[in-house]
Structure formats: C-alpha cells, structure tokens
Amino acid sequence: MVGLSQHGRLEGCSCRHAPCESEGFRSATVMTAQSCPRQHCATTMDSAALEPSLYTVKAVFILDNDGNRLLSKYYDPELYPSMKEQKNFEKNVFNKTHKADNEIAFLEGMTIVYKSSIDLFFYVVGSAQENELMLMAVLNCLFESLSQMLRKNVEKRTLLDNMDGVFLVVDEIIDGGVILESDPQQVIEKVNYRADDSPLSEQSVAQVLQSAKEQIKWSILK
Amino acid sequence: MIKKFDKKDEESGSGSNPFQHLEKSAVLQEARIFNETPINPRRCLHILTKIIYLLNQGEHFGTTEATEAFFAMTRLFQSNDQTLRRMCYLTIKEMANISEDVIIVTSSLTKDMTGKEDVYRGPAIRALCRITDTTMLQAIERYMKQAIVDKVPSVSSSALVSSLHMVKMSFDVVKRWVNEAQEAASSDNIMVQYHALGLLYHLRKNDRLAVTKMLNKFTKSGLKSPFAYCMMIRIASKLLEETEGGHDSPLFDFIESCLRNKHEMVVYEAASAIVHMPNCTARELAPAVSVLQLFCSSPKAALRYAAVRTLNKVAMKHPSAVTACNLDLENLITDSNRSIATLAITTLLKTGSESSVDRLMKQISSFVSEISDEFKVVVVQAISALCQKYPRKHSVMMNFLSNMLRDDGGFEYKRAIVDCIISIIEENPESKETGLAHLCEFIEDCEHTVLATKILHLLGKEGPRTPTPSKYIRFIFNRVVLESEAVRAAAVSALAKFGAQNDDLLPSVLVLMKRCMMDSDDEVRDRATFYMNVLQQKQKALNAAYIFNGLSVSVPGLEKSLHQYTLEPSEKPFDMKTVPLATAPITEQKTEIAPVATSKLPEKVAPSRQDIYQEQLAAIPEFQGLGLLFKSSEPVQLTEAETEYVVRCIKHTFANRMIFQFDCTNTLNDQLLQRVLVQMEPSEAYEVLHYVPAPSLPYSQPGSCYSLVRLPEDDPTAVSCTFSCTMKYLVRDCDPNTGEPDDDGYDDEYVLEDLEVTVADHIQKVLKPNFGAAWEEIGDENEKEETFALATVRTLDEAVNNIISFLGMQPCERSDKVPENKNSHVLFLAGVFRGGHDVLVRSRLALADGVTMQVTVRSTDENVVDVILASVG
C-alpha cells in the first residue's frame, strides 16, 4: 500500500495531519473545530483476544411481535446505561431481526442470538468476541425452560399470565451476566414453579375462543 | 397453588397484555395489602410481579416510595409460599439500588441461606450478596465459605458466582476463600466446576505462576463442563500470548487437543483461539481450519456464522489456508442468513480467483440492501482489498460502490465507501474521472461535513488536472451556496485551485470568488479574499506557495513558536523557518483490510515524535542554545539483539550540530553500570564537543547518554561521516536477587558497531501536494543535472526505493509507485535541507541493462544542490 502516506492528507479532518488544505494553518483553525470522525467509530467486527471471564451475557430480552419489551435485563452497566438507549437498541434489533428467523445477527458491535415463537421474540446479547455457541446455549436453555414451564404454549398471553415464573427462570439462568445454569431441566427444578393450570371451566367459553382465535391468527401470519 | 390475575386486568384493553395499563401509583397503593394478616400469597405475588414488571419497563421509583414498598415487602417473609419467597428475593435485588436501608433483610436472608429448604438457599445467597458491602461481608464470611463447598450444586454455584461479583468490591475478603473455591473446582457438577474455575482465575490472574499451575492441574485431570473448557482455552491462549510461548508449549497442545472435544462449543473456542494467535503458521492453522470447514455445513445458523466469521479472519492473513474451504463457502453465499452469506462472499473475494469476482459481486449486490451497516462496511473493505489485488476490476467495483453510495447508510459506511473510491482513484489513473463524477454526485446530497470537506479537497487537488475541469466547478460552487461553514470554506479553497491551474477558468473563478467574499462566515470570507488577491497577481510562484502547497510545519510546533513569539516581543518579524517541520505522515499500513476496529485517536493533535524529542533535549542543560531540532532519525541498532548490553542510537540534527542519543539497556542482572558514555571517533572533520553520560544503568532499566558533535563548518558539502563507537562505563557487580551492588567497581568498555551519518540525516521529508508548481516556484537558478548508471540495480522499483531511502526525501505525486511493464519512470522527491532550504529532485529512470538515472536537483541554496549530487555520485 504505497501512497497511503498521501491518503492521510486527503482527509478533511485534522486529527492527525492538521494542515490538510492548501493554506495550512488557516484551515486548521476551522477543521479542529469540527469533530474528527475516527473518535466515534462504531465498533466494528474486530475480534481481539477475549479476556477470560465468566461474564458472558451482556443482555437478554423478550419482546412481543410489535417490538415492545416484555422483559429485559442488561448485565453490563456500561452497555446502554439509560433506559432510552436500551429501548433504542431493542427497537433496532427488533427491526433488523423480526422478518427472518435467522438465529444470529451482528448489530451495534454486539453478537445477538435470537429465536421467535408465535408472537414472542427471545434475544441473548454478547460481545463481538463472545463464543456464539455459548450464547446459543443460554438462548436454548431460556427457551426450553419457558416452553416446559408454559407447557409448550410459548406465546405472549401465557407468558404474561406467568410473568413471575418467567422472571424466576431468567434469574436462575443468568446471574449478573454469568451463566448460572444451562440445563433447562435443572432450571425448572430450581424454579419449582407450576404454571397457571386453572381448569377449563374457570375460563369463559368466550375467552377460550378468543385465545384460540389469536393462536390461529398468529400461526397463519407467521 | 392456583394463580389467577384480577378479572379487571384480564378484561381490560385488547386482553393481550394484563400489564399494559399499569399505573405505578395504583400498584404501590395495592402493595398495602402486604400488611394484611393473614397474608394472601396469590394476591401479594401478583403485586410483586407488577412491581418488578414496572421496574423492568423503566418506570422510575422515587426513593421514598421504593423504600416504603420495600419495607412492606419484608413482611412477606412470614409466608411460606415458595414462589412468593422467590419473588421477594427478586424484588430485593431489583430494589437494592433504589430503596434505602435494604440491609434490614440481612437476617431473614441469612436464615434462608443456612436453612433447610434447598430451594431457598441459592437464591437467598445471591440476594444477600447483592445488598452486602465490604464491612458486612466479614459478618457472613463464615456462611459463604460453607456455601461454596456445599454439596447442593445450586447453593455452591450461587455462592461462587456471588463471590465473583464481589471480587470487584472486596477483593481482600474474597481472596481468603480460595481454598474453598479450589475444593469446589473438583466438584462433579459441571456448572459448579465452571464457576469455581472462573472465580479462581479472577483471584489469581495477576499471579502468572499460580495460573500456570492451575492450568496444568486441570489440563491433566480433565474437566466435565464445556463452559469450563472454553474458559481454560481462553486462559491458556492469554498466557501463551503473554509469555510469547512458542507453539511447542504444552498450552498450545492443550488448545489443539480441544479441537477433538465432543462439544462443538469447545471445538469452536479452540479453533478460534488458534486463529487469533499472532504468528500462527499455516501448518498450525490447518487443523483449526478443517474443523471450521466442517461447521460450515452445520444445520445450525449460529455455528455456520461462527465458522465463516472465523474463516474470514483467517483469510485476511492466510488466504491460502482457507482455499480448501472454498467449496463449502460457495454453498453459503445463498444462505438465508444474510450475515453468513456476506461473510462467505467477502471471504471468497479474498481467497478466490479473479474470474469469480464478477459472479460474487453480482450475488452480493442482490441482497446488499438487506444487511446491516456493520456488514456493509465489511463488504466495502473486501472490495477495497480486491481493488489492490486486481486493479483491472476497478470498473466493476466503481460501479458497485457508486450504487452503494446512493443507498441509505450511516456515517461509518459512507466513509468506508468514500475512502475506497479515493484509493481506487489513486491506484488507477484511468478510473479518476468516473470516480470523481460519483463523488461529485454524492456531495450533492451529503449530510456528513467531514466527508464533504474531504471530497472537496480531493476535487481541488485532482479536478484541475483532468481534461475538462470546468464540469467540476458547478458541483463545488453548489456547496458554497448550500452548505455549512466548514464545507463552504473547503469549497472556496477547491475553487481557488481551479483558478490557479487553469488560465481559461480564471475569470469565472474570480467572479465566483467575489461572490464568496460576501459570505456570512468569517473563515469563508477570509479565504475568498485571500485567494482573490493571490489569484489576481497571476504569478505562478505565488500560486504554488499559497494555493497548491501549503505550509509544511507541524501544527503543535507552530502553536508553540507563536506563543513564544508573543511572550518575547521583538522588532523582528516572525520567521516561519524557526518552526519545526511536520514530519511526513507515517505510512499507515492497511494490512488488515477486513473488519478492523478503528482505534480511537486522542482528541488533541498529538505532538509528533520529534516534538517530544525537542522537549527532552531542551531539558538537558548542556544542549541549551542549539536552536531548533531539525530532524530525528529512526533508531539504529548498534548491537546484536541478544547481547549483554543493547544499544541503539537516534541521530538528532540541528542547524550546525548533531546530538547522538544512545539508548542503552543492561541485560545482565548481576551488574550495575555507572557513568555510561559512548565514545565516538569520527572519520571526517566532525568534532565531538561534549559527552553527557548516563549516571547509572541498573538491570533492564533503559537509560540514555548523549554526544554532541559539531558539523564541519568550512565544508558545507561534507555531510556523511562514519563514527566508530565504544561504550565506556564503570561496572559494579551486584547480587542478582537483591540488586545490591558491591562497593568497588572497575572500568570496562564494550565495542559497538559503527554509526553512519548520511545525507538523509540532513534532509527532512516534506510533501508537496503539487510538485510541478513547487518546481516552478523554486526556479532553475540553482539547477544542476547529472546522469548516473546504477549497474547493480535490476528493476525500476528497486531503484526508486533505493533513491528514496538514500536521500530520505518525500516522494510526491505518487511517483514512488512504478507502473507495471514500463521501461522508464520519473520520480519526484521533495525535502528541506538542514538550515531550511527547500530542495526538489527530479529523477528520470530508464531501464536497460542496469538502470540509468538522470538526476535534476533544484534548491534555494546552491550548496545543497552540490551536496545532493555529490552524495548520489
């Protein structure tokens, strides 16, 4: 790459080679006033060596089919510290992932593994360097545990009806970013939670119909 | 236990989300039933769920209301409902930071943690550690130690993970639990083993010996948990990197053995670790690449993604190692996961042949709009690499890039495209016009000031030299009308360059300039006025000095000089020659073309290396009054790498003195050197004026000594000289362990290699963006020309490189790059000679048997011309 020495001078920014326009110092005054683009570069996909650590999961969240947050936990206080940033991130992730069930994506410098079920979307987020399969293990464990707990009805309504159980399941799988348990059977045993198994008679016929209709609707729309 | 939510919630709204219309105040109101006796577990559970849900949605709880709810919640510990109790733990964790006095639940939690109900114990530990601080940790230390070695896995895991969280806060306390963690590490439960390993590493990571021991132990005994294996691989590769261990080390063997693990996770971690190792040979890569190849056909998208991403990384350094996977990668280019497809294509672009480029580009353009910006940047970088490899493909690439430029995208993405187009223009003169046209179109609608100014600058530089410069004027002037101040200013500068170089455009440019003089912004107006006046003079020399080739001084240096000048008012006008020159921009090696994290540069203009030396030298009293540091050379090694003493020299050139800085390192741990200096014997009329010894040189602490040398004054052409160097010092033997030296010492000396001063040490590189203009500016007053035959040189490339390194001047107009298959070439070099004389060299090279070279030198000083010609000959 000969010639890159000039390359630096082509840039209209003053971060390294200040006199970048013809009359040197005069332009430098203008140019230093504007920000240099390299300072806020988005994290790209470089994978520098990973510091050995148990802190694997950066965030986990469950969204509904409109992208609304049902549950979300951020484990890295430096990653999206404010609620607004978190919701922006979730929105962005949702927009990029809800159309195709692709299992894995790379956004905003994060590796994201995901899975959808009827009207729900489950996401596990890790750093760009993280072992994707470890994140998958967490996602699978989360999904399987919830599926067992909710008797395979992994859809928004049942999930919300058993929200306490969902909180507990997440709490048993990840603690502060560390994978606490990856075996769904173990998680279910530890949570020891029984889903709302109210007999059919307690629900009105209209409700049953309503819920059946919604389920059919979503299975068609998928 | 039957749970059913309130009828009211169920019927409200769409019925799809019972939590949709929750009001914080209503929920807190409801929380009052916590105080009712007897406790209604079902209703309380529901309210706690609502509170946690609200917190999760980002609802803000004030300290008072949170504390109130928290205290009410503590009553729920009286109930024995399991789920309710677990939800209380969750509430404690969620509220730990917003409520006050959370420590009041300590005793309840301690009770649960040591109680009989195993279901409570783990979560209770985690909740307790969340509200505990260093002082309170001592109180529960006993329980924690017991919990770590508890035979119930969930209890042990919880205790280990919580300890890990607390390492940050109270390292000293947690450190004392190392034996317990050690015991837990041999647990049969896979998660306990993983957590114990993680905690042990965090406690010992600063003690390399302990880490090595730990690794040895576990690599021998084997592990049960795949997670623990991944952790071990990371620890091992970090250790390998730190110790720079060779690939015959047992650590490497361990990582390689993990390639045969039965868990994909471990296999991938090992492969990835090997790929990321620096200086890995193709042979060592091979097994890792072949497991990644297998993963490419996995039905799991995540595994395919991981594999192809890692292969992409390999392809950057070792494209040939990945060629074996080309067939598998071909299958992935239509993968429904676009990230995988993109990575596969960009990998193939690096490894494949030129003939496949068109097909791959077509494939990728079919879905480029669907992928995220991060991957688009990857694509652009791959294209950029490709253009260097196959310059003939530039028209395909240019087309593709211009389409990408029109699409939506963020700043990083656009910048990558613009950079790529610019580098194509630089590499391929025939693509210049198309490239400039695309860029012109882009700035018509560009929201990024930085990119607009950059492109305008490029237009100003390249546009006037195209066959039809007039067509660019419109684009540039549009910026003056429409854009922000910085862009307008850049546009004015670009316009001036057109006016200066194209006489027939000059009248129109002057008209436009006049209009710019009425701009609302100071800088734009100033520039316009300045250029207007320069252009009206119609003098080539003025144009060259003030429009094409700007100042070549270093900005921090100029700032300092001006400040100094204002502090000491004098009659004399400020002299630009007293300002240090900007060292030519260091060629940034762009070897890693694909995904590279752009390092964040410091915000301020970093002082150059030379500015730092200037300050260091000025701090030494003996070197006062030498004036301005003109040039500092790259370090020259005066010893072999593995000798007792390592010495390197940096040559600092001043107007009529030189300082030699010897950086010495003593690599003998049983010696202390004192009064170290390097004695120099010059071969020419150079005179050593002064030695500044390094007072003391303990083991492995570098120190510097200096020699001040006077350059011969009577003969200005004597620029080169050879010095024979001897290091002299007083040795005091010392105890290798304590470093305590003996009282007596003896004098000793050590012969170093000879040090050469060449013409390059007297010339500073300066880039003239427009060499032709600079050439005219200096004029032929002191021009001299001579012809030489370089018999030993076989190619033009070699000749060019030799001349550049010999003269130490800056190649201009990209003339350092010899086009392929040509028999002649012209090299333009620019520099400033010691004393501030501009010097330009034009060297015509012709390839026959050897290389014949005709050198023409122009300078503002006659002696300098002679010096250059004499030294070449």
Interface residues (C-beta under 8 A of the other chain):
Chain A: M1 V2 G3 L4 S5 Q6 H7 G8 R9 L10 E11 G12 C13 S14 C15 R16 H17 A18 P19 C20 E21 S22 E23 G24 F25 R26 S27 A28 T29 V30 M31 T32 A33 Q34 S35 C36 P37 R38 Q39 C41 A42 T43 T44 M45 D46 S47 A48 A49 L50 E51 P52 S53 L54 D64 R69 L71 S72 K73 M83 Q86 K87 K96 A100 N102 E103 I104 A105 F106 L107 E108 G109 V113 N131 E132 L133 M134 L135 M136 A137 K156 R157 L160 D161 N162 M163 D164 G165 F167 L168 D171 D175 G176 V178 I179 L180 E181 S182 Q186 K190 V191 N192 Y193 R194 D196 D197 S198 E202 Q207 Q210 E214
Chain B: M1 I2 K3 K4 F5 E10 G15 S16 N17 P18 F19 L45 H46 L48 T49 I52 Y53 N56 Q57 G58 Q82 T83 R86 M87 L90 K93 V119 G122 P123 R126 S154 S157 S158 V161 S162 L164 H165 M191 Y194 H195 G198 L199 Y201 H202 K205 F227 C230 M231 R234 I235 S237 K238 E241 E264 M265 Y268 E269 S272 H276 K300 A301 A302 L303 Y305 A306 R309 K313 S336 N337 R338 S339 S372 D373 E374 F375 V377 V378 Q388 G410 F411 E412 R415 D419 I422 S423 E426 E427 H448 T449 V450 L451 A452 T453 K454 I455 L456 H457 L458 G460 K461 E485 A486 A489 A490 S493 A496 K497 E523 D526 R527 F530 Y546 I547 F548 N549 G550 L551 S552 V553 V555 L558 A582 A584 P585 I586 T587 E588 Q589 K590 T591 P595 V596 A597 T598 K600 L601 E603 V605 A606 L767 P769 Q810 R814 D816 K817
